[in-house]
Amino acid sequence: MSGRSGGGISVRPYADETEALNDVLRLSRPMTYKMALAGIAIGGAKTVIIGDPKALKTPELLAAYGRYVESLGGAYLAGPDIGTKAEDMAEMPKTTRFVAGRADQSGSTAITTAIGTYVALRATAKAAFGSDTLAGHRISVQGAGGVGGELISRLLAEGAEVIAADIDPAALAIAARKGAKVVDPSLSYDFSCRRGEDGTAARRPTPSHSGVGSGRRHRDETHGQACCLTLRPPSMVRQAAVMNGHSSEIMNTAARAISSGVAMRPCG
């Protein structure tokens, strides 16, 4: 390690500083895994700025934060995340040298992150079901913004049925126009695994206790094997749950997939 770190800048209306601190620590941890597994010799980091990006995010704010990043002397390399985009990163070089994902250079990181997530899902399906096609699977995507929106497009194009959840009505409207079924984020786990069927299947929730990532998991007892993949893109909590019992194959796949933005756990 070089002593340096890198990660995105999120601007969100957190309820308080405690919620913001918990989120930035939660998000920086998988960034560390991603850097290590990708062979990048820096640590993981994140920034959170409390506020509504539509009201708070101004050129003056970005310049002020850029000055702070510059004061760290290269210990932190910033990039876009929730509430920020490549165009914002193009503003920050006015006050700091240490920023990536700029619109005037490499551009948005959302597309490449979505591609990595998509490839990781195909690898997961191959390990769990014997085929890397996602056609015929029902997949829940939590977060339909930059990364999630691009991922939704790719999944629908392959023939998957997509359930989309987001706190932003505008992002959900776009997902719906693409052909995804949109649900409230609190309901994104509560749907039947059967493709084309609405409502909640008879499922037995089990607590998380192993693997990488966080969240709940379920076995669909109407089938006896998994038929759902549930994913939160890297801009949110990283999770892809595959319920089939092929634990060793899935966890072997996880080492490759985390560097692409997905953490998986077996759900057996």
N, C-alpha and C positions, 0 to 999 in steps of 0.2 A: 504494500500500500504506500501511496505517496503522501498521505496526510490530507489529501484533497477529497472533496465529496461533490456529488452532483444530484440534482433533482428539480422537479417543477415547482412553479409558483401557483398556489390556489388562492382565489379570492372568493370567499363565501360568507354569507350572513350567519355566522355561528351565534348560538345563543349567548355564549360568554367565553371568557378566556380559557376556562377549564376544558370546555368542549373543543376549542381550537387546539389546545395543547395536546389533548388526547389524540386528536385526528392527525396532527403533524407527526407525532411519534409513531402512530400506527402506520402511516403512509411511508415513513422513511425506512422502516424495517425491511419491507420487501424490496425497496430500492437497493438496499445493501445486498440482498440475495441476487438481484438481477445483475448488478455490477459484477459480483464475484463469478456468477455462472457464465456471464458473457466474456469473462477474461479481461475486464476493464479494471485497471489498477487504481481505482478510487472508491471511496465509500459512498453509501447512499444517503440522501438528504431530501428534505422537502421544506417548502415555505408555505405558511398560511397567513393570509391577510384578512382580517375580520371586516366584512362589509358586503353590500350588494354591488357586484362588479358593474352593473348598469349605471349605478349612481356614483360609486366611489372611484372606479378605475379611470384615471385621467392621465394625460401626459405628465402632469406635475407629480402625481403619485408614483408613476413608473420611474421618473427621474430621481425622485427622493430615495426610492428603494434601490435603484441602481447605484447611488452613492454609498448606500450601506453595503451592498455586495462588494463594491470596489474596496471599501475599507477593510475587508477580510483578506485582501491581498492574494486572491486566487484560491483560498481554502474552500470556496463554494462556487460551483458552476451552475447558474440558474437556467431554467427553461420553462416552457409553457405547461400548464395543467388546467384544472377546472377554473373557469372564469378568466383565463388568459389565453392568448393565441399567438401565432407566429408574428402577426403585425405588431403586437405589444412588445415582443422580444426585439423587434427592429427599432423600437424607440429607446430601449435601455442602453444600447452602446453609446448614447450621448453622454452617459455618466459612468459606465463600467465596461471593462474589457471582457468580463467573465459571464457571458450569456450565450446560449445555444438555441437551436430551433427557431432561428430568425427567418422572417419572410424573405429577406433579401439575400439569404444564403441557402441553408439546407431546407428551409420551409417548414411547414407544419409536421410535427411528430405524430399527429393523430393517425394518419394513413398508414405509416409504417408500423405503429403500435397495433393497429387493427389487423394488419396482415399477419403480424407475429401471433396475435391471439387466435386468428382464424387457423393458421397452420398448427398451432398447439392443440386446438380443438379437434382437428382432423387426426392428429397423432393419438389423441386420447380415444377417439372413436375407434381407431384401428386397434388399440390395445384392448379396449373393452368389448368391442363387437365383431372384430375380425375384418372390418372394412373401414377405410378412412372417409367414405362418403358421409355427408351430413344430411343428404336427402332423406326424407321420411322421419327425421327426428324432430321433436318439439324442443325448442331451445329458448330459455328465458334469459334476456339480456337486461341487466339492471344498470341503467345509465345509457341514454340514447343521444348523447352529445357528439363531440368530435370523434372519439374512438368508437363509442357504441353505435353511432349512426352509420359509420363506414362499415363496421362489422355486420350490422343488420342488413345492409345492402348485399354484402357478399353471401350471407347465409340464405337470404331469400332467393338470390340468383341460383343457388345450388339446389334449391327445392326443400329447404328446411321450413318448418312452421315456427315463427318467431313470436314470443311474448315479450313486449317491451315495457319497461317501467322507468319513470324519471320524475323528478320533482318539478321539472320545467315543462309547462304545457306546450310551449312552442316546439320543443324537441319531440314530444309525443305526437304532435300533429304531423310533423314531418315523417316520423316512423309509420304512422297510420297510413299516410299517402303512399308510402312504399309498399304497404301490404302487411305490416305487422299488426298483431292484435295488441292493443295498449291496455294496461291495467294500472291501478294505483300501486305505488311501490310497496305498500304494506301487504298487498295481495299477491305479490309476484311469485311466492312459493305455493300459493293456494290454488292450484289448478290441476286438472287431471293430466296424467302423463300420456293418455291416449290421444294421438294426433287427431285433430278435428273435433274433439269432444270438449265441451265446456263443463265447468263445475269442478268440484274437488273429489279426487279419488280417495278410496279408503287407504290411508297411509298411516304408518306408524312412525312418528318422529323419534329420532334417536339423538342423544347429545354428541357434540363433537369432542373427540378425545385423542385423535391421532392425525398424522399427516401434516401438510403445510397449508396455511391459510386459515380462514375463520368462517363461521357461519353455521347454519343448520343443514341437516341432510335428511333425506327420507328414502325409504324403500316403498315402492308401489306394490302393495300386496294384492292388487287385482291382476298382476302379471306374474310376479315372482322374479322378475328381472327388471333392470332399468330400462327406461325409455326416454328419460329426460336428461338434458345437460343444463345446468344452471350456472350462469356466468355473470360476474360483475367485472366490467372492463377495468384496466389498470388505473383509470382515473378515480375509481371507487375501490371498495374492498375487493381484493383479488380472490376469486373462487370459481372453480369449475367442478361441479360435483357429478361424478359418473357412477351410477348405481348398478353394479353388475357382479361384484365380488371378485373381479380380477385385480386384487389389491397390488400384487407385486408388479404387474405390468404397468398399472397406472402410476405407481410411485416412481418406477424407473422413467416413465415418460415425464414426470413432474420436473426432474432435474433439467431436462431440455426445455420444458415449456415455461418455467418460471422466468427465464431470461427473455422470453417473448411476452411476458406480462400476465401469465396465468399461473395461479397456484391451484393444485388439485388435491383432493383427498379421496380415498376409496370410500364407497358408501355401501357396505354390505351388512 
